[in-house]
Amino acid sequence: MSSARPAITLLGAAGEVTGSCSLVEAGRSRIVVDCGMIRGSWEDEQRNLVLPKIDWRWVDAVVLTHVHLDHCGRLAMLFRHGFEGHVYCTPATAEILPRLAKSSARLQRTKLAEFHAGVKPGLPEDAEEPPVLFSEREAQLLAERLRPIPYGLTEQLTEDVLLRFEPAGHIVGAGVVHLECGTGTERARVVFSGDVGSKHVPPMAAPASPKAADILVLESTNGGRVRPKDADPDAQLAELAVEAFSKNKRVLFPTFAIGRAQNFLYRFGKLSRANRLHVPVLFDAPTAIFATGVYRRYSEQYRPELARQAQAGDDPLDFDELHYISKRREMKEIKRSREPAFVMAGSGFCDGGPVMEHLRHGLPNPDYTVVLGGFTAPDTLSRALANGEREVSVEGTKIHVEANILSLEGMSGHADGGTIVDWVHGIQDAPSTIMLNHGEDEARLALAKRLEAVRDWQVLRTAGEERVEL
């Protein structure tokens, strides 16, 4: 194979949204882009124990698009399988990833201990013990192998491959990966979109289209969706604030630590500055609180008007009603209190973290509202609630849902199908081939049809582990 003609294999997220992992082979070089966790059912979680079937000893480098677990969650496993290279990412990603990996390792160990103690039996009767993917020591080794590369700078990964990151707009530090493969005049430009950010979800700036690509590996999470034109999360949140205040209600926001949490903070701050918030916001998500500090340090990645606001000393993610919950004792006091409040707690899929205690307390209570925003993974509690199920299991405890369940429109951090097509169409030196990943098959098919209606692109929907020479 010529060094200018790379081969790409989707090792994960081919026909599903989680578990992103791709292999690029160019000449003598092997580069892996992302190595994420598979999220969803108990059976899906067990799949995480088996890494993609390649010889990790021969992988030269790993490139990480961003610090969401479905893209980075299995990186710390690589070293026990012989990987000796570095993990390249943006500086903001390099600040968050070590804490996220160590937190994940501790959570895995805790779940295993609880399983053997029979404390939280919310698993299938024949379930094997929860998977422990890596240790805290391996998480530390991952931190030591990180190599941060600022946006716009070019790094020589191998003699055959150059790397550059450009902003993806999805979360702080998210990058569109540009790989220039080959030597001399024989080069191929391979671009991985990562997760393309939505232009409707502040504070991050909307991503610009790449200037050039020969081959584009493109996410398709919302490939079959169009954001409703009348979607107005701010108006819905303002109504919730009025209702919580006037009727003495609690509103719970299950939230992802990186991205969703900061979007909610921005929207709550906007309401506060307009004197429309009315209630305290209780932030019970330690990793999200840490990540918010990283957002503040990289506020130049915000929308221009918000970056100027931050530079002037008015933090868009801070407001008078915001209270950080740092101790479990404080959380217990919150549960006992009957005062109205907005409560933000992780995780967004309602599959672990501080939100579980809030759900146990709140779901049976008609004075509670649980607000779901964006994607809910199949076979998770968040999906069950979104589907309107009234009998659910919260860590083994059967609960009849009396709380009001509300899904916010327009909160997804992923671009919708139309925006993705516009983003691709904006590439000046356009790709000849587009490979769709990170989307369920229905979404991939819908996006493929949208793309093919715009231009005569070769759009591929490959199966997992199908090697494609381009």
C-alpha positions as CSV (number, residue, x, y, z in Angstrom):
1,M,0.0,0.0,0.0
2,S,1.3,3.5,-0.9
3,S,2.0,5.7,2.0
4,A,-0.3,8.3,0.5
5,R,-3.3,5.9,0.5
6,P,-4.2,5.2,4.1
7,A,-6.5,2.5,5.4
8,I,-9.1,3.2,8.0
9,T,-10.8,0.7,10.3
10,L,-13.7,1.7,12.6
11,L,-12.9,-0.4,15.7
12,G,-15.8,1.0,17.6
13,A,-18.9,3.3,17.2
14,A,-19.8,1.7,13.9
15,G,-23.6,1.7,14.1
16,E,-23.7,2.8,17.7
17,V,-23.0,6.1,19.5
18,T,-20.5,5.0,22.2
19,G,-17.2,3.2,22.2
20,S,-15.4,5.4,19.6
21,C,-12.2,4.0,18.3
22,S,-10.6,4.1,14.8
23,L,-7.3,2.8,13.3
24,V,-5.5,4.7,10.6
25,E,-2.7,2.9,8.8
26,A,-0.4,4.9,6.6
27,G,2.9,3.5,5.3
28,R,4.6,2.0,8.3
29,S,2.5,4.0,10.8
30,R,-0.4,3.0,12.9
31,I,-2.4,5.8,14.6
32,V,-5.5,5.2,16.8
33,V,-8.1,7.9,17.2
34,D,-10.0,7.7,20.5
35,C,-10.6,4.6,22.6
36,G,-13.9,5.1,24.4
37,M,-16.2,3.2,26.7
38,I,-19.3,1.4,25.5
39,R,-22.3,2.7,27.5
40,G,-25.7,1.3,27.9
41,S,-27.0,-2.0,29.2
42,W,-25.2,-4.4,31.6
43,E,-24.3,-6.5,28.6
44,D,-22.9,-3.5,26.8
45,E,-20.8,-2.5,29.8
46,Q,-19.3,-6.1,29.8
47,R,-18.1,-5.5,26.2
48,N,-15.6,-2.9,27.6
49,L,-13.4,-5.7,28.9
50,V,-12.3,-6.7,25.4
51,L,-10.3,-4.0,23.6
52,P,-10.5,-3.7,19.8
53,K,-8.6,-6.6,18.2
54,I,-5.4,-5.0,17.1
55,D,-1.8,-5.5,18.3
56,W,-1.4,-2.5,20.5
57,R,2.4,-3.0,20.7
58,W,2.5,-1.8,17.1
59,V,0.4,1.4,17.6
60,D,2.7,4.4,17.3
61,A,0.3,7.0,18.9
62,V,-3.2,7.6,20.1
63,V,-5.0,10.8,19.3
64,L,-7.9,11.9,21.4
65,T,-10.6,14.1,20.1
66,H,-12.1,15.1,23.4
67,V,-12.6,14.1,27.0
68,H,-16.0,12.4,27.0
69,L,-16.0,8.8,28.3
70,D,-17.3,7.4,25.1
71,H,-14.2,8.7,23.4
72,C,-11.5,8.4,26.2
73,G,-12.9,5.9,28.7
74,R,-10.6,2.9,27.9
75,L,-7.4,4.7,27.2
76,A,-5.9,3.6,30.6
77,M,-6.3,0.0,29.5
78,L,-3.9,0.2,26.6
79,F,-0.7,0.0,28.6
80,R,-1.3,-3.5,29.9
81,H,-1.9,-4.5,26.3
82,G,1.6,-3.4,25.2
83,F,1.0,0.2,24.1
84,E,4.1,2.2,24.7
85,G,3.4,5.5,22.8
86,H,1.9,8.8,23.8
87,V,-1.7,10.1,23.8
88,Y,-2.0,13.4,22.0
89,C,-4.8,15.8,22.9
90,T,-5.4,19.5,23.4
91,P,-4.2,21.3,26.6
92,A,-7.7,21.6,28.1
93,T,-8.3,17.9,27.5
94,A,-5.0,17.2,29.2
95,E,-6.1,19.1,32.3
96,I,-9.4,17.2,32.7
97,L,-8.5,13.6,31.6
98,P,-6.3,12.6,34.5
99,R,-9.0,13.5,37.0
100,L,-11.7,11.8,34.9
101,A,-9.6,8.6,34.5
102,K,-8.8,8.4,38.3
103,S,-12.4,9.0,39.2
104,S,-13.5,6.3,36.8
105,A,-11.0,3.8,38.3
106,R,-12.3,4.5,41.8
107,L,-15.9,4.1,40.7
108,Q,-15.2,0.8,39.1
109,R,-13.5,-0.4,42.2
110,T,-16.4,0.8,44.4
111,K,-19.0,-0.9,42.2
112,L,-17.0,-4.2,42.5
113,A,-16.9,-3.9,46.3
114,E,-20.6,-3.2,46.4
115,F,-21.4,-6.1,44.2
116,H,-19.5,-8.5,46.5
117,A,-21.1,-7.0,49.6
118,G,-24.6,-7.2,48.1
119,V,-25.1,-3.5,48.9
120,K,-26.4,-2.4,45.5
121,P,-27.8,-5.5,43.7
122,G,-29.5,-3.6,40.8
123,L,-28.2,-6.0,38.3
124,P,-29.5,-9.1,36.4
125,E,-29.8,-12.1,38.6
126,D,-27.2,-14.0,36.5
127,A,-24.9,-10.9,36.2
128,E,-21.2,-11.4,36.5
129,E,-19.2,-9.1,38.6
130,P,-18.9,-5.5,37.4
131,P,-16.0,-4.9,35.0
132,V,-12.8,-3.3,36.4
133,L,-11.1,-1.9,33.3
134,F,-8.1,-0.3,34.8
135,S,-6.5,0.7,38.1
136,E,-5.7,4.1,39.6
137,R,-2.1,3.4,38.8
138,E,-2.9,2.9,35.2
139,A,-4.9,6.1,35.2
140,Q,-1.8,7.8,36.5
141,L,0.3,6.2,33.8
142,L,-2.2,7.6,31.3
143,A,-1.7,11.1,32.7
144,E,2.1,10.7,32.3
145,R,1.8,9.7,28.7
146,L,-0.3,12.8,27.7
147,R,1.2,15.2,25.1
148,P,-0.9,18.4,24.8
149,I,-0.9,20.1,21.4
150,P,-2.5,23.6,21.1
151,Y,-5.0,24.3,18.3
152,G,-3.4,25.1,15.0
153,L,0.0,23.7,15.7
154,T,1.4,20.8,13.7
155,E,3.1,17.8,15.4
156,Q,5.1,15.1,13.7
157,L,3.7,11.9,15.0
158,T,5.8,9.6,12.8
159,E,7.7,9.9,9.6
160,D,4.4,9.2,7.7
161,V,1.9,11.2,9.8
162,L,1.5,14.9,10.8
163,L,-1.2,15.9,13.4
164,R,-3.1,19.2,13.9
165,F,-6.1,20.0,16.1
166,E,-8.8,22.6,15.2
167,P,-11.7,23.5,17.5
168,A,-14.7,21.2,17.3
169,G,-17.0,23.4,19.5
170,H,-18.5,20.4,21.3
171,I,-16.9,20.9,24.7
172,V,-13.9,22.7,26.0
173,G,-10.7,21.3,24.3
174,A,-12.7,19.3,21.8
175,G,-10.7,18.9,18.6
176,V,-11.3,18.2,14.9
177,V,-8.3,15.9,14.1
178,H,-6.3,16.6,11.0
179,L,-3.9,13.8,10.0
180,E,-1.6,14.4,7.0
181,C,-0.5,10.9,5.9
182,G,2.4,10.2,3.5
183,T,5.7,11.8,2.6
184,G,6.9,14.2,0.0
185,T,4.2,15.1,-2.6
186,E,2.3,11.9,-1.9
187,R,0.0,12.9,0.9
188,A,-3.6,12.2,2.0
189,R,-5.5,14.5,4.3
190,V,-7.6,12.5,6.8
191,V,-9.9,14.4,9.0
192,F,-11.8,13.1,12.0
193,S,-14.7,15.4,13.0
194,G,-14.9,14.1,16.6
195,D,-18.2,15.3,18.0
196,V,-19.3,18.4,16.0
197,G,-20.6,21.0,18.4
198,S,-24.1,22.5,18.1
199,K,-24.3,26.2,17.3
200,H,-27.2,26.4,19.7
201,V,-25.4,25.3,22.8
202,P,-23.3,28.0,24.5
203,P,-20.8,28.8,25.9
204,M,-18.6,27.1,23.3
205,A,-18.2,28.8,19.9
206,A,-19.7,27.0,16.9
207,P,-17.0,25.1,14.9
208,A,-15.7,26.3,11.6
209,S,-15.5,23.9,8.7
210,P,-12.1,22.4,7.9
211,K,-10.4,24.0,5.0
212,A,-9.5,20.8,3.3
213,A,-9.9,17.0,3.6
214,D,-9.4,14.1,1.2
215,I,-11.1,11.6,3.6
216,L,-13.5,12.6,6.3
217,V,-14.5,10.4,9.2
218,L,-17.8,12.0,10.4
219,E,-19.9,11.6,13.4
220,S,-23.7,11.0,12.9
221,T,-25.2,11.1,16.4
222,N,-28.1,13.4,15.3
223,G,-27.8,12.6,11.6
224,G,-31.5,11.9,11.3
225,R,-32.7,14.8,13.4
226,V,-33.4,18.5,12.8
227,R,-33.5,20.8,15.8
228,P,-37.0,22.2,16.1
229,K,-37.1,25.9,15.1
230,D,-39.3,26.7,18.0
231,A,-37.0,25.0,20.6
232,D,-36.3,27.5,23.4
233,P,-34.6,25.9,26.4
234,D,-34.3,29.3,28.1
235,A,-38.0,29.9,28.1
236,Q,-38.6,26.4,29.4
237,L,-36.1,26.9,32.2
238,A,-37.6,30.2,33.1
239,E,-41.0,28.6,33.4
240,L,-39.5,25.9,35.6
241,A,-38.0,28.5,37.9
242,V,-41.3,30.3,38.3
243,E,-43.1,27.0,39.0
244,A,-40.4,25.8,41.5
245,F,-40.6,29.1,43.3
246,S,-44.4,29.5,43.3
247,K,-45.2,25.9,44.1
248,N,-42.2,25.2,46.4
249,K,-40.9,22.4,44.1
250,R,-37.5,20.8,43.4
251,V,-36.2,20.5,39.9
252,L,-33.4,17.9,39.3
253,F,-31.1,18.1,36.3
254,P,-29.1,14.9,35.7
255,T,-26.0,16.3,34.1
256,F,-22.8,15.2,32.4
257,A,-19.7,16.7,34.0
258,I,-18.3,18.2,30.8
259,G,-20.4,20.1,28.4
260,R,-24.0,19.7,29.7
261,A,-23.2,21.0,33.1
262,Q,-21.6,24.2,31.8
263,N,-24.4,24.7,29.3
264,F,-26.9,24.6,32.1
265,L,-24.7,27.0,34.2
266,Y,-24.6,29.5,31.3
267,R,-28.4,29.3,30.9
268,F,-29.0,29.7,34.6
269,G,-26.6,32.6,34.8
270,K,-28.5,34.3,31.9
271,L,-31.7,33.9,33.8
272,S,-30.1,35.3,37.0
273,R,-28.8,38.4,35.2
274,A,-32.3,39.0,33.9
275,N,-33.8,38.5,37.5
276,R,-35.8,35.5,36.3
277,L,-34.1,32.7,38.2
278,H,-35.8,33.0,41.6
279,V,-34.4,29.8,43.1
280,P,-30.9,28.7,44.3
281,V,-29.0,26.3,42.1
282,L,-27.3,23.5,44.0
283,F,-24.3,22.0,42.1
284,D,-23.7,18.4,43.3
285,A,-21.2,17.1,40.8
286,P,-17.5,17.2,41.9
287,T,-16.0,16.3,38.5
288,A,-18.3,18.9,36.8
289,I,-17.2,21.5,39.3
290,F,-13.5,20.8,38.5
291,A,-14.3,20.8,34.7
292,T,-16.0,24.2,35.1
293,G,-12.8,25.6,36.4
294,V,-11.0,24.4,33.2
295,Y,-13.7,26.1,31.1
296,R,-13.0,29.3,32.9
297,R,-9.2,29.0,32.2
298,Y,-10.0,28.5,28.5
299,S,-12.7,31.1,28.0
300,E,-11.1,32.2,24.7
301,Q,-12.9,29.1,23.3
302,Y,-16.3,30.6,24.1
303,R,-18.5,32.4,21.6
304,P,-16.8,35.8,20.9
305,E,-19.3,37.8,23.0
306,L,-19.0,35.4,25.9
307,A,-15.2,35.4,25.7
308,R,-15.3,39.2,25.9
309,Q,-17.7,39.0,28.9
310,A,-15.3,36.6,30.7
311,Q,-12.3,38.7,29.9
312,A,-14.1,41.7,31.4
313,G,-14.4,39.9,34.7
314,D,-18.1,38.8,34.4
315,D,-17.9,35.0,34.3
316,P,-20.8,33.6,32.2
317,L,-20.8,30.4,34.2
318,D,-21.2,32.1,37.6
319,F,-24.1,33.9,39.3
320,D,-25.3,34.8,42.8
321,E,-27.7,31.9,43.2
322,L,-25.1,29.2,42.5
323,H,-24.0,27.0,45.5
324,Y,-21.4,24.2,45.3
325,I,-22.1,21.0,47.2
326,S,-18.7,19.6,48.4
327,K,-19.8,17.3,51.3
328,R,-22.3,14.5,51.6
329,R,-23.6,16.1,54.8
330,E,-24.7,19.1,52.7
331,M,-26.4,16.8,50.3
332,K,-28.4,15.1,53.0
333,E,-29.5,18.5,54.3
334,I,-30.7,19.3,50.8
335,K,-32.8,16.2,50.7
336,R,-34.4,17.1,54.1
337,S,-35.1,20.7,53.1
338,R,-38.4,21.6,51.6
339,E,-37.1,24.8,50.0
340,P,-37.5,25.2,46.2
341,A,-34.3,24.7,44.3
342,F,-32.7,23.6,41.0
343,V,-30.3,20.7,41.7
344,M,-27.6,19.7,39.2
345,A,-26.1,16.3,39.8
346,G,-24.1,13.7,37.7
347,S,-24.3,11.6,35.8
348,G,-26.5,12.5,32.8
349,F,-27.4,8.9,32.0
350,C,-28.6,8.4,35.6
351,D,-26.3,5.3,35.8
352,G,-24.1,6.3,38.7
353,G,-22.8,9.3,40.7
354,P,-24.5,11.7,43.1
355,V,-27.7,11.9,41.0
356,M,-28.7,8.4,42.2
357,E,-29.4,9.6,45.7
358,H,-31.4,12.5,44.4
359,L,-33.4,10.2,42.1
360,R,-34.2,7.8,45.0
361,H,-35.5,10.7,47.0
362,G,-37.2,12.6,44.2
363,L,-38.8,10.1,41.7
364,P,-41.5,9.0,44.2
365,N,-42.3,12.6,45.0
366,P,-44.9,14.5,42.9
367,D,-43.3,17.8,43.9
368,Y,-40.2,16.9,42.0
369,T,-39.4,17.5,38.3
370,V,-36.6,15.6,36.6
371,V,-35.3,17.4,33.5
372,L,-33.6,15.4,30.8
373,G,-31.6,17.2,28.1
374,G,-30.0,15.7,25.0
375,F,-29.2,12.1,24.2
376,T,-30.2,9.2,26.5
377,A,-28.4,5.9,26.0
378,P,-30.4,2.7,25.4
379,D,-31.0,0.5,28.4
380,T,-30.1,3.3,30.9
381,L,-32.4,4.8,33.6
382,S,-32.4,8.1,31.7
383,R,-33.8,6.4,28.6
384,A,-36.5,4.6,30.7
385,L,-37.5,8.0,32.2
386,A,-37.5,9.6,28.8
387,N,-39.7,6.8,27.5
388,G,-42.3,7.5,30.2
389,E,-41.8,4.3,32.2
390,R,-43.5,4.6,35.6
391,E,-41.8,1.6,37.3
392,V,-38.0,1.9,37.4
393,S,-35.1,0.5,39.3
394,V,-32.6,2.8,41.0
395,E,-29.6,0.8,42.0
396,G,-31.7,-2.2,42.8
397,T,-34.6,-0.4,44.5
398,K,-37.9,-0.5,42.6
399,I,-39.5,2.9,42.5
400,H,-42.9,4.1,41.2
401,V,-42.3,7.3,39.4
402,E,-44.6,10.1,40.7
403,A,-42.2,13.0,39.7
404,N,-42.8,14.9,36.5
405,I,-40.3,14.0,33.8
406,L,-39.5,16.7,31.3
407,S,-37.3,16.4,28.2
408,L,-35.8,19.7,27.1
409,E,-35.7,20.3,23.3
410,G,-32.6,21.9,21.8
411,M,-30.1,20.9,24.5
412,S,-28.0,18.4,22.5
413,G,-24.3,19.2,22.4
414,H,-24.1,17.5,19.0
415,A,-25.0,19.3,15.7
416,D,-28.2,18.1,14.0
417,G,-28.3,16.6,10.6
418,G,-28.7,19.8,8.7
419,T,-25.9,21.6,10.6
420,I,-23.5,18.6,9.9
421,V,-24.3,18.8,6.2
422,D,-23.7,22.5,6.2
423,W,-20.4,22.0,8.1
424,V,-19.2,19.4,5.5
425,H,-20.4,21.5,2.6
426,G,-18.3,24.4,4.0
427,I,-15.1,22.4,3.4
428,Q,-13.4,24.4,0.6
429,D,-11.2,21.6,-0.7
430,A,-13.9,18.9,-0.2
431,P,-13.3,15.2,0.6
432,S,-14.0,12.5,-2.0
433,T,-14.9,10.0,0.7
434,I,-16.9,10.3,3.9
435,M,-17.0,7.5,6.5
436,L,-19.9,7.8,9.0
437,N,-19.3,6.7,12.6
438,H,-20.6,7.5,16.1
439,G,-24.3,7.0,15.2
440,E,-26.9,4.4,15.3
441,D,-27.6,2.8,11.9
442,E,-30.8,4.7,11.4
443,A,-29.0,8.0,12.0
444,R,-26.1,7.0,9.7
445,L,-28.5,6.1,6.9
446,A,-30.4,9.4,7.3
447,L,-27.2,11.5,7.2
448,A,-25.9,9.5,4.2
449,K,-29.0,10.4,2.3
450,R,-28.7,14.1,3.3
451,L,-25.1,14.2,2.2
452,E,-25.7,12.4,-1.1
453,A,-28.5,14.8,-1.9
454,V,-26.1,17.7,-1.7
455,R,-23.2,16.4,-3.6
456,D,-21.8,13.3,-5.3
457,W,-19.8,12.2,-2.3
458,Q,-18.8,8.6,-1.7
459,V,-20.5,8.0,1.7
460,L,-19.5,4.8,3.6
461,R,-21.4,3.2,6.5
462,T,-18.9,0.4,7.3
463,A,-19.3,-2.3,9.8
464,G,-17.1,-2.6,12.8
465,E,-13.6,-3.9,12.2
466,E,-14.1,-3.6,8.4
467,R,-10.8,-2.3,7.0
468,V,-11.2,0.1,4.1
469,E,-8.3,1.1,1.9
470,L,-8.8,4.5,0.4
